[in-house]
């Protein structure tokens, strides 16, 4: 299993809309609003890393109101 956390920066006033849209996406297991540089953090659990890339590029970044994302992937120690 592959796990990633995606930090999402949103246009002011679009936080609720983006939060709701992201919550409905396949593989998204957690969504939390934040205060600070980023507005939302999302946890993604997929079978492989390529699914994470597809989800971020095709689904999250295309949501109206999303300005920037930063994806952090989990590794095994």
N, CA, C and O atoms as CSV, one atom per row, in Angstrom:
chain,resi,resn,atom,element,x,y,z
A,1,UNK,N,N,0.840,-1.177,0.000
A,1,UNK,CA,C,0.000,0.000,0.000
A,1,UNK,C,C,0.888,1.243,0.000
A,1,UNK,O,O,1.948,1.254,0.626
A,2,UNK,N,N,0.461,2.268,-0.688
A,2,UNK,CA,C,1.154,3.553,-0.728
A,2,UNK,C,C,0.300,4.602,-0.026
A,2,UNK,O,O,-0.918,4.658,-0.197
A,3,UNK,N,N,0.971,5.428,0.767
A,3,UNK,CA,C,0.286,6.480,1.519
A,3,UNK,C,C,0.938,7.815,1.184
A,3,UNK,O,O,2.162,7.915,1.087
A,4,UNK,N,N,0.111,8.834,1.009
A,4,UNK,CA,C,0.616,10.185,0.782
A,4,UNK,C,C,-0.259,11.175,1.526
A,4,UNK,O,O,-1.436,10.926,1.788
A,5,UNK,N,N,0.342,12.294,1.854
A,5,UNK,CA,C,-0.378,13.423,2.442
A,5,UNK,C,C,-0.238,14.581,1.474
A,5,UNK,O,O,0.867,14.914,1.046
A,6,UNK,N,N,-1.360,15.192,1.131
A,6,UNK,CA,C,-1.346,16.303,0.178
A,6,UNK,C,C,-1.777,17.570,0.908
A,6,UNK,O,O,-2.880,17.650,1.450
A,7,UNK,N,N,-0.891,18.549,0.909
A,7,UNK,CA,C,-1.196,19.872,1.448
A,7,UNK,C,C,-1.783,20.696,0.313
A,7,UNK,O,O,-1.221,20.748,-0.781
A,8,UNK,N,N,-2.916,21.339,0.577
A,8,UNK,CA,C,-3.628,22.080,-0.469
A,8,UNK,C,C,-3.797,23.538,-0.050
A,8,UNK,O,O,-4.286,23.836,1.040
A,9,UNK,N,N,-3.383,24.436,-0.936
A,9,UNK,CA,C,-3.615,25.865,-0.736
A,9,UNK,C,C,-4.816,26.254,-1.591
A,9,UNK,O,O,-4.911,25.871,-2.757
A,10,UNK,N,N,-5.744,27.030,-0.991
A,10,UNK,CA,C,-7.031,27.325,-1.622
A,10,UNK,C,C,-7.242,28.838,-1.696
A,10,UNK,O,O,-6.780,29.579,-0.827
A,11,UNK,N,N,-7.942,29.289,-2.737
A,11,UNK,CA,C,-8.352,30.691,-2.847
A,11,UNK,C,C,-9.235,31.018,-1.639
A,11,UNK,O,O,-10.147,30.253,-1.325
A,12,UNK,N,N,-8.985,32.133,-0.960
A,12,UNK,CA,C,-9.837,32.506,0.177
A,12,UNK,C,C,-11.317,32.505,-0.201
A,12,UNK,O,O,-11.710,33.026,-1.244
A,13,UNK,N,N,-12.118,31.912,0.664
A,13,UNK,CA,C,-13.547,31.819,0.436
A,13,UNK,C,C,-13.986,30.523,-0.233
A,13,UNK,O,O,-15.181,30.234,-0.290
A,14,UNK,N,N,-13.036,29.737,-0.742
A,14,UNK,CA,C,-13.358,28.480,-1.430
A,14,UNK,C,C,-13.048,27.248,-0.567
A,14,UNK,O,O,-13.148,26.116,-1.043
A,15,UNK,N,N,-12.674,27.467,0.694
A,15,UNK,CA,C,-12.249,26.368,1.548
A,15,UNK,C,C,-13.318,25.280,1.695
A,15,UNK,O,O,-13.015,24.095,1.557
A,16,UNK,N,N,-14.555,25.670,1.972
A,16,UNK,CA,C,-15.632,24.695,2.169
A,16,UNK,C,C,-15.879,23.884,0.891
A,16,UNK,O,O,-16.026,22.663,0.942
A,17,UNK,N,N,-15.923,24.568,-0.240
A,17,UNK,CA,C,-16.178,23.905,-1.516
A,17,UNK,C,C,-15.085,22.888,-1.839
A,17,UNK,O,O,-15.380,21.757,-2.223
A,18,UNK,N,N,-13.827,23.290,-1.683
A,18,UNK,CA,C,-12.712,22.384,-1.971
A,18,UNK,C,C,-12.720,21.222,-0.984
A,18,UNK,O,O,-12.527,20.074,-1.384
A,19,UNK,N,N,-12.936,21.499,0.286
A,19,UNK,CA,C,-13.003,20.457,1.313
A,19,UNK,C,C,-14.058,19.412,0.935
A,19,UNK,O,O,-13.789,18.212,0.989
A,20,UNK,N,N,-15.233,19.859,0.559
A,20,UNK,CA,C,-16.316,18.942,0.205
A,20,UNK,C,C,-15.990,18.120,-1.036
A,20,UNK,O,O,-16.264,16.921,-1.075
A,21,UNK,N,N,-15.412,18.753,-2.043
A,21,UNK,CA,C,-15.070,18.042,-3.289
A,21,UNK,C,C,-13.976,17.001,-3.055
A,21,UNK,O,O,-14.066,15.879,-3.552
A,22,UNK,N,N,-12.948,17.374,-2.299
A,22,UNK,CA,C,-11.841,16.459,-2.022
A,22,UNK,C,C,-12.333,15.265,-1.193
A,22,UNK,O,O,-11.875,14.139,-1.389
A,23,UNK,N,N,-13.244,15.511,-0.289
A,23,UNK,CA,C,-13.767,14.443,0.578
A,23,UNK,C,C,-14.418,13.311,-0.212
A,23,UNK,O,O,-14.477,12.178,0.266
A,24,UNK,N,N,-14.902,13.603,-1.405
A,24,UNK,CA,C,-15.607,12.614,-2.222
A,24,UNK,C,C,-14.695,11.791,-3.135
A,24,UNK,O,O,-15.153,10.841,-3.771
A,25,UNK,N,N,-13.418,12.143,-3.205
A,25,UNK,CA,C,-12.517,11.482,-4.149
A,25,UNK,C,C,-12.137,10.077,-3.699
A,25,UNK,O,O,-11.963,9.804,-2.511
A,26,UNK,N,N,-12.016,9.196,-4.691
A,26,UNK,CA,C,-11.559,7.830,-4.448
A,26,UNK,C,C,-10.155,7.865,-3.859
A,26,UNK,O,O,-9.334,8.685,-4.269
A,27,UNK,N,N,-9.874,7.000,-2.919
A,27,UNK,CA,C,-8.597,6.833,-2.228
A,27,UNK,C,C,-8.357,7.853,-1.113
A,27,UNK,O,O,-7.422,7.684,-0.331
A,28,UNK,N,N,-9.169,8.897,-1.019
A,28,UNK,CA,C,-8.996,9.872,0.059
A,28,UNK,C,C,-9.602,9.287,1.322
A,28,UNK,O,O,-10.794,8.980,1.368
A,29,UNK,N,N,-8.765,9.134,2.356
A,29,UNK,CA,C,-9.232,8.510,3.599
A,29,UNK,C,C,-9.402,9.511,4.736
A,29,UNK,O,O,-10.128,9.242,5.693
A,30,UNK,N,N,-8.743,10.661,4.643
A,30,UNK,CA,C,-8.879,11.708,5.660
A,30,UNK,C,C,-8.756,13.074,5.003
A,30,UNK,O,O,-7.991,13.253,4.056
A,31,UNK,N,N,-9.521,14.037,5.517
A,31,UNK,CA,C,-9.426,15.432,5.070
A,31,UNK,C,C,-9.532,16.298,6.311
A,31,UNK,O,O,-10.464,16.152,7.103
A,32,UNK,N,N,-8.561,17.212,6.480
A,32,UNK,CA,C,-8.556,18.088,7.647
A,32,UNK,C,C,-8.287,19.534,7.231
A,32,UNK,O,O,-7.338,19.792,6.490
A,33,UNK,N,N,-9.102,20.477,7.690
A,33,UNK,CA,C,-8.807,21.893,7.444
A,33,UNK,C,C,-7.646,22.327,8.328
A,33,UNK,O,O,-7.458,21.803,9.426
A,34,UNK,N,N,-6.870,23.289,7.838
A,34,UNK,CA,C,-5.692,23.775,8.545
A,34,UNK,C,C,-5.699,25.298,8.628
A,34,UNK,O,O,-6.395,25.971,7.868
A,35,UNK,N,N,-4.923,25.822,9.551
A,35,UNK,CA,C,-4.592,27.241,9.592
A,35,UNK,C,C,-3.109,27.346,9.281
A,35,UNK,O,O,-2.318,26.536,9.764
A,36,UNK,N,N,-2.726,28.318,8.491
A,36,UNK,CA,C,-1.314,28.481,8.164
A,36,UNK,C,C,-1.096,28.591,6.678
A,36,UNK,O,O,-1.966,29.057,5.943
A,37,UNK,N,N,0.087,28.154,6.230
A,37,UNK,CA,C,0.468,28.282,4.826
A,37,UNK,C,C,-0.461,27.493,3.895
A,37,UNK,O,O,-0.754,27.941,2.787
A,38,UNK,N,N,-0.919,26.332,4.338
A,38,UNK,CA,C,-1.850,25.517,3.562
A,38,UNK,C,C,-3.192,25.463,4.282
A,38,UNK,O,O,-3.261,25.635,5.499
A,39,UNK,N,N,-4.247,25.226,3.525
A,39,UNK,CA,C,-5.604,25.295,4.059
A,39,UNK,C,C,-6.233,23.942,4.361
A,39,UNK,O,O,-7.114,23.842,5.214
A,40,UNK,N,N,-5.785,22.900,3.666
A,40,UNK,CA,C,-6.355,21.563,3.816
A,40,UNK,C,C,-5.227,20.539,3.695
A,40,UNK,O,O,-4.306,20.702,2.895
A,41,UNK,N,N,-5.316,19.482,4.501
A,41,UNK,CA,C,-4.421,18.333,4.332
A,41,UNK,C,C,-5.280,17.105,4.084
A,41,UNK,O,O,-6.308,16.901,4.731
A,42,UNK,N,N,-4.837,16.292,3.134
A,42,UNK,CA,C,-5.583,15.107,2.704
A,42,UNK,C,C,-4.671,13.892,2.826
A,42,UNK,O,O,-3.499,13.945,2.451
A,43,UNK,N,N,-5.210,12.807,3.346
A,43,UNK,CA,C,-4.474,11.541,3.347
A,43,UNK,C,C,-5.028,10.679,2.222
A,43,UNK,O,O,-6.241,10.557,2.049
A,44,UNK,N,N,-4.110,10.082,1.460
A,44,UNK,CA,C,-4.468,9.210,0.346
A,44,UNK,C,C,-3.864,7.828,0.608
A,44,UNK,O,O,-2.678,7.716,0.918
A,45,UNK,N,N,-4.668,6.792,0.484
A,45,UNK,CA,C,-4.202,5.407,0.591
A,45,UNK,C,C,-4.526,4.696,-0.718
A,45,UNK,O,O,-5.696,4.536,-1.068
A,46,UNK,N,N,-3.490,4.270,-1.442
A,46,UNK,CA,C,-3.691,3.599,-2.725
A,46,UNK,C,C,-2.869,2.319,-2.782
A,46,UNK,O,O,-2.088,2.019,-1.880
A,47,UNK,N,N,-3.064,1.581,-3.854
A,47,UNK,CA,C,-2.307,0.347,-4.060
A,47,UNK,C,C,-0.879,0.628,-4.541
A,47,UNK,O,O,0.027,-0.165,-4.283
A,48,UNK,N,N,-0.672,1.755,-5.242
A,48,UNK,CA,C,0.663,2.054,-5.760
A,48,UNK,C,C,0.848,3.562,-5.942
A,48,UNK,O,O,-0.112,4.333,-5.907
A,49,UNK,N,N,2.091,3.956,-6.136
A,49,UNK,CA,C,2.446,5.373,-6.247
A,49,UNK,C,C,1.845,6.039,-7.483
A,49,UNK,O,O,1.525,7.227,-7.439
A,50,UNK,N,N,1.686,5.317,-8.565
A,50,UNK,CA,C,1.150,5.949,-9.772
A,50,UNK,C,C,-0.285,6.433,-9.564
A,50,UNK,O,O,-0.689,7.432,-10.159
A,51,UNK,N,N,-1.055,5.738,-8.731
A,51,UNK,CA,C,-2.419,6.183,-8.417
A,51,UNK,C,C,-2.398,7.507,-7.655
A,51,UNK,O,O,-3.278,8.346,-7.846
A,52,UNK,N,N,-1.413,7.696,-6.807
A,52,UNK,CA,C,-1.283,8.959,-6.073
A,52,UNK,C,C,-1.055,10.101,-7.056
A,52,UNK,O,O,-1.713,11.138,-6.964
A,53,UNK,N,N,-0.135,9.922,-7.989
A,53,UNK,CA,C,0.139,10.951,-8.988
A,53,UNK,C,C,-1.080,11.303,-9.813
A,53,UNK,O,O,-1.362,12.479,-10.042
A,54,UNK,N,N,-1.803,10.290,-10.260
A,54,UNK,CA,C,-3.019,10.527,-11.043
A,54,UNK,C,C,-4.050,11.309,-10.242
A,54,UNK,O,O,-4.648,12.258,-10.749
A,55,UNK,N,N,-4.256,10.912,-8.997
A,55,UNK,CA,C,-5.256,11.573,-8.155
A,55,UNK,C,C,-4.906,13.042,-7.934
A,55,UNK,O,O,-5.772,13.911,-8.037
A,56,UNK,N,N,-3.650,13.319,-7.634
A,56,UNK,CA,C,-3.243,14.702,-7.383
A,56,UNK,C,C,-3.355,15.538,-8.650
A,56,UNK,O,O,-3.931,16.625,-8.623
A,57,UNK,N,N,-2.817,15.050,-9.751
A,57,UNK,CA,C,-2.785,15.833,-10.987
A,57,UNK,C,C,-4.158,15.949,-11.643
A,57,UNK,O,O,-4.560,17.040,-12.048
A,58,UNK,N,N,-4.870,14.847,-11.749
A,58,UNK,CA,C,-6.126,14.851,-12.503
A,58,UNK,C,C,-7.342,15.256,-11.671
A,58,UNK,O,O,-8.300,15.811,-12.210
A,59,UNK,N,N,-7.315,14.987,-10.382
A,59,UNK,CA,C,-8.507,15.225,-9.571
A,59,UNK,C,C,-8.387,16.401,-8.600
A,59,UNK,O,O,-9.286,17.239,-8.532
A,60,UNK,N,N,-7.292,16.470,-7.855
A,60,UNK,CA,C,-7.180,17.533,-6.849
A,60,UNK,C,C,-6.811,18.869,-7.484
A,60,UNK,O,O,-7.467,19.878,-7.227
A,61,UNK,N,N,-5.777,18.883,-8.303
A,61,UNK,CA,C,-5.324,20.156,-8.885
A,61,UNK,C,C,-6.330,20.790,-9.833
A,61,UNK,O,O,-6.238,21.985,-10.115
A,62,UNK,N,N,-7.277,20.026,-10.324
A,62,UNK,CA,C,-8.265,20.567,-11.258
A,62,UNK,C,C,-9.511,21.107,-10.555
A,62,UNK,O,O,-10.398,21.649,-11.215
A,63,UNK,N,N,-9.593,20.970,-9.239
A,63,UNK,CA,C,-10.737,21.496,-8.496
A,63,UNK,C,C,-10.670,23.023,-8.498
A,63,UNK,O,O,-9.625,23.603,-8.201
A,64,UNK,N,N,-11.767,23.660,-8.826
A,64,UNK,CA,C,-11.838,25.115,-8.823
A,64,UNK,C,C,-11.553,25.646,-7.422
A,64,UNK,O,O,-12.191,25.234,-6.454
A,65,UNK,N,N,-10.600,26.552,-7.321
A,65,UNK,CA,C,-10.232,27.127,-6.033
A,65,UNK,C,C,-8.900,26.634,-5.504
A,65,UNK,O,O,-8.326,27.251,-4.607
A,66,UNK,N,N,-8.396,25.527,-6.047
A,66,UNK,CA,C,-7.091,25.014,-5.615
A,66,UNK,C,C,-6.002,25.839,-6.290
A,66,UNK,O,O,-5.973,25.967,-7.514
A,67,UNK,N,N,-5.112,26.395,-5.481
A,67,UNK,CA,C,-4.038,27.244,-5.976
A,67,UNK,C,C,-2.718,26.481,-6.074
A,67,UNK,O,O,-1.950,26.674,-7.017
A,68,UNK,N,N,-2.459,25.606,-5.087
A,68,UNK,CA,C,-1.164,24.935,-5.001
A,68,UNK,C,C,-1.328,23.656,-4.203
A,68,UNK,O,O,-2.189,23.561,-3.329
A,69,UNK,N,N,-0.488,22.666,-4.514
A,69,UNK,CA,C,-0.448,21.448,-3.710
A,69,UNK,C,C,0.995,21.086,-3.418
A,69,UNK,O,O,1.908,21.447,-4.160
A,70,UNK,N,N,1.181,20.372,-2.330
A,70,UNK,CA,C,2.481,19.788,-1.993
A,70,UNK,C,C,2.191,18.374,-1.530
A,70,UNK,O,O,1.436,18.165,-0.580
A,71,UNK,N,N,2.790,17.403,-2.202
A,71,UNK,CA,C,2.539,15.996,-1.897
A,71,UNK,C,C,3.717,15.406,-1.151
A,71,UNK,O,O,4.861,15.511,-1.595
A,72,UNK,N,N,3.436,14.789,-0.021
A,72,UNK,CA,C,4.447,14.136,0.805
A,72,UNK,C,C,4.117,12.652,0.836
A,72,UNK,O,O,3.019,12.265,1.238
A,73,UNK,N,N,5.070,11.814,0.409
A,73,UNK,CA,C,4.807,10.380,0.362
A,73,UNK,C,C,5.476,9.664,1.528
A,73,UNK,O,O,6.579,10.012,1.951
A,74,UNK,N,N,4.785,8.670,2.025
A,74,UNK,CA,C,5.303,7.873,3.126
A,74,UNK,C,C,6.355,6.898,2.591
A,74,UNK,O,O,6.244,6.395,1.473
A,75,UNK,N,N,7.371,6.643,3.408
A,75,UNK,CA,C,8.378,5.656,3.042
A,75,UNK,C,C,8.453,4.601,4.147
A,75,UNK,O,O,7.969,4.813,5.259
A,76,UNK,N,N,9.049,3.497,3.833
A,76,UNK,CA,C,9.275,2.433,4.817
A,76,UNK,C,C,10.700,2.556,5.335
A,76,UNK,O,O,11.642,2.667,4.551
A,77,UNK,N,N,10.860,2.537,6.653
A,77,UNK,CA,C,12.201,2.616,7.251
A,77,UNK,C,C,12.702,1.232,7.615
A,77,UNK,O,O,13.811,1.093,8.130
